[in-house]
Amino acid sequence: VKAGTTVVWKNSSAKPATVSSDDHPTHRLYPFLNLGEFATDTTVQIIVEKPGKYSYHNHLNASEVGTITVE
């Protein structure tokens, strides 16, 4: 995505989820990605400003992972 883009996560599962910075379980690499727990059919969002690659996971199911690449 381009710097300044709003990134939105929607929880379409039947249980709570999180967006949490890597690494698991400390979440210290990218603190701005620690968006906390959100319920089914709700969203969380951030605006990403700085170029780079940012990895994250669902702390409640750490096998669910993703990366945001900002240009």
C-alpha positions as CSV (number, residue, x, y, z in Angstrom):
1,V,0.0,0.0,0.0
2,K,1.0,3.6,-0.3
3,A,2.1,5.6,2.8
4,G,-0.9,7.3,4.3
5,T,-3.3,4.5,3.4
6,T,-5.9,3.3,5.9
7,V,-5.7,-0.5,6.4
8,V,-8.8,-2.2,7.8
9,W,-9.2,-5.6,9.2
10,K,-12.7,-7.2,9.5
11,N,-13.3,-10.1,11.8
12,S,-15.4,-12.5,9.8
13,S,-14.8,-15.5,12.1
14,A,-17.3,-16.7,14.7
15,K,-14.9,-15.8,17.6
16,P,-12.9,-12.8,18.8
17,A,-9.6,-12.0,17.0
18,T,-6.7,-9.6,17.4
19,V,-4.2,-7.7,15.3
20,S,-0.9,-8.0,17.2
21,S,2.6,-7.1,16.1
22,D,5.1,-9.8,15.7
23,D,6.9,-11.4,17.4
24,H,4.6,-13.7,19.2
25,P,4.0,-13.6,22.2
26,T,5.7,-10.3,23.1
27,H,4.3,-8.0,20.3
28,R,7.3,-5.6,20.4
29,L,8.4,-5.3,16.8
30,Y,5.7,-2.9,15.6
31,P,3.7,-1.5,18.6
32,F,1.4,0.5,16.3
33,L,0.0,-2.8,15.1
34,N,-1.2,-3.9,18.6
35,L,-4.9,-3.1,17.9
36,G,-6.3,-5.4,20.6
37,E,-9.2,-7.8,20.5
38,F,-12.2,-7.2,18.3
39,A,-15.5,-9.1,17.9
40,T,-17.2,-10.9,15.1
41,D,-18.5,-8.6,12.3
42,T,-16.5,-5.6,13.6
43,T,-13.4,-3.9,12.2
44,V,-10.2,-2.3,13.4
45,Q,-8.0,0.1,11.4
46,I,-4.8,2.1,11.2
47,I,-3.2,4.6,8.9
48,V,0.3,3.4,7.9
49,E,2.7,6.3,7.3
50,K,6.2,4.9,7.2
51,P,7.5,2.7,4.3
52,G,8.5,-0.8,5.3
53,K,7.3,-4.4,5.8
54,Y,5.3,-5.0,9.0
55,S,4.4,-8.5,10.1
56,Y,1.5,-9.3,12.5
57,H,-0.6,-12.2,13.7
58,N,-3.8,-13.0,15.6
59,H,-2.7,-13.5,19.2
60,L,-5.6,-15.7,19.9
61,N,-4.6,-18.0,17.0
62,A,-0.9,-17.3,16.2
63,S,-1.0,-19.4,13.0
64,E,-3.1,-16.6,11.4
65,V,-0.5,-14.2,10.1
66,G,0.0,-11.3,7.7
67,T,2.3,-8.6,6.4
68,I,1.7,-5.1,5.4
69,T,4.1,-3.7,2.8
70,V,4.1,0.1,2.7
71,E,5.7,2.0,-0.2
